[in-house]
């Protein structure tokens, strides 16, 4: 829990692939969810992305209790949504340690470690080789 100008907030940093999200949850009416100074609906227009982001709040029954401000950098839209989801879960954990079992059961605290494999020399991509010709 951190305070800045008499405003208490809970911060969590989420990551997925090369995307990083800094999430700040403040106690409020739950209608304000700002991502990169834009509303959530404008920043993530797909329903699947918004559902993934709000999933930790629904799993812990804290949907209408928090306002959130998020800063996201790197990655694509899908991995940014995953990073925000991870950050929201970590911020909820900072708010109340008793939420850990439900967050853990949903898999929200696990950092998705899958990354793009680097390109190797002598190959076209990470694993693609030149076609082999027998004759």
C-alpha positions as CSV (number, residue, x, y, z in Angstrom):
1,X,0.0,0.0,0.0
2,X,1.4,3.3,-1.0
3,X,0.1,6.8,-0.5
4,X,0.5,9.8,-2.8
5,X,-1.3,13.1,-2.0
6,X,-3.7,11.4,0.5
7,X,-4.8,8.9,-2.1
8,X,-4.1,5.3,-1.1
9,X,-3.4,2.9,-4.0
10,X,-2.2,-0.6,-4.6
11,X,0.4,-1.2,-7.3
12,X,1.2,-4.3,-9.3
13,X,3.5,-4.9,-12.2
14,X,2.4,-7.5,-14.8
15,X,4.4,-8.9,-17.7
16,X,3.8,-11.1,-20.7
17,X,6.2,-11.7,-23.6
18,X,7.7,-8.2,-24.1
19,X,4.7,-6.3,-22.7
20,X,4.9,-4.6,-19.3
21,X,1.9,-3.1,-17.4
22,X,2.0,-0.9,-14.3
23,X,-1.4,-1.1,-12.6
24,X,-2.6,1.1,-9.8
25,X,-5.8,0.2,-8.0
26,X,-7.5,2.8,-5.9
27,X,-10.6,2.3,-3.8
28,X,-13.6,3.7,-5.6
29,X,-16.9,3.0,-7.3
30,X,-15.3,0.7,-9.9
31,X,-16.5,2.6,-13.0
32,X,-13.1,4.1,-13.9
33,X,-10.6,1.9,-15.7
34,X,-8.0,4.0,-17.6
35,X,-5.4,2.4,-19.8
36,X,-2.8,4.8,-21.3
37,X,-5.1,7.8,-20.6
38,X,-7.9,6.1,-22.5
39,X,-11.0,4.2,-21.3
40,X,-10.6,0.4,-21.2
41,X,-13.2,0.0,-24.0
42,X,-11.3,2.3,-26.3
43,X,-7.9,0.9,-25.6
44,X,-9.0,-2.8,-25.8
45,X,-11.9,-2.9,-28.2
46,X,-12.2,-6.8,-28.2
47,X,-14.5,-8.3,-25.6
48,X,-12.1,-11.2,-25.1
49,X,-9.3,-8.8,-24.0
50,X,-11.5,-6.9,-21.7
51,X,-12.8,-10.1,-20.2
52,X,-9.3,-11.4,-19.6
53,X,-8.3,-8.1,-17.9
54,X,-11.3,-8.1,-15.6
55,X,-11.1,-11.8,-14.8
56,X,-9.0,-11.4,-11.5
57,X,-11.5,-8.9,-10.2
58,X,-14.5,-11.2,-10.9
59,X,-12.7,-14.2,-9.4
60,X,-12.2,-12.4,-6.1
61,X,-15.6,-10.6,-6.1
62,X,-14.0,-7.2,-6.0
63,X,-15.5,-6.0,-9.3
64,X,-17.1,-2.7,-8.2
65,X,-14.6,-1.7,-5.5
66,X,-11.6,-0.3,-7.4
67,X,-10.8,2.3,-10.0
68,X,-7.7,1.5,-12.0
69,X,-5.1,3.4,-13.9
70,X,-2.7,1.4,-16.1
71,X,0.4,2.2,-18.1
72,X,1.3,-0.4,-20.8
73,X,4.4,-0.6,-22.9
74,X,5.8,-3.1,-25.4
75,X,4.3,-6.1,-27.1
76,X,1.1,-6.5,-29.1
77,X,-2.5,-6.0,-28.0
78,X,-2.9,-9.6,-26.8
79,X,0.2,-9.7,-24.7
80,X,-0.6,-6.2,-23.3
81,X,-4.0,-7.5,-22.2
82,X,-2.2,-10.5,-20.5
83,X,0.2,-8.1,-18.8
84,X,-2.6,-5.9,-17.5
85,X,-4.3,-9.0,-16.2
86,X,-1.2,-10.1,-14.4
87,X,-0.7,-6.6,-12.9
88,X,-4.3,-6.4,-11.7
89,X,-3.9,-9.8,-9.9
90,X,-0.7,-8.6,-8.2
91,X,-2.2,-5.3,-7.1
92,X,-5.2,-7.2,-5.6
93,X,-2.7,-9.4,-3.7
94,X,-1.1,-6.3,-2.3
95,X,-4.6,-5.0,-1.3
96,X,-5.5,-8.3,0.6
97,X,-3.2,-11.3,1.1
98,X,-6.2,-13.4,1.8
99,X,-7.2,-13.3,-1.9
100,X,-4.1,-15.4,-2.8
101,X,-5.9,-18.8,-2.9
102,X,-8.6,-17.7,-5.4
103,X,-6.0,-15.8,-7.5
104,X,-3.6,-18.8,-7.5
105,X,-6.4,-21.2,-8.4
106,X,-7.3,-19.1,-11.4
107,X,-3.7,-18.9,-12.5
108,X,-3.6,-15.1,-12.4
109,X,-0.4,-14.9,-10.4
110,X,1.7,-17.1,-12.7
111,X,3.8,-15.1,-15.1
112,X,3.5,-16.5,-18.6
113,X,7.2,-17.2,-19.4
114,X,6.7,-18.0,-23.1
115,X,8.8,-15.7,-25.2
116,X,9.6,-15.5,-28.8
117,X,12.7,-17.5,-29.6
118,X,15.7,-15.6,-30.9
119,X,16.9,-15.9,-34.5
120,X,20.0,-18.1,-34.9
121,X,22.7,-17.5,-37.5
122,X,22.7,-19.7,-40.6
123,X,18.9,-20.0,-40.4
124,X,16.1,-17.9,-41.8
125,X,14.2,-17.6,-38.5
126,X,14.6,-19.2,-35.1
127,X,14.3,-22.8,-36.4
128,X,13.5,-22.5,-40.2
129,X,16.3,-23.9,-42.3
130,X,17.1,-23.9,-46.0
131,X,15.2,-26.7,-47.8
132,X,17.1,-30.0,-48.0
133,X,17.5,-31.4,-51.6
134,X,18.5,-35.1,-51.8
135,X,19.0,-35.1,-55.6
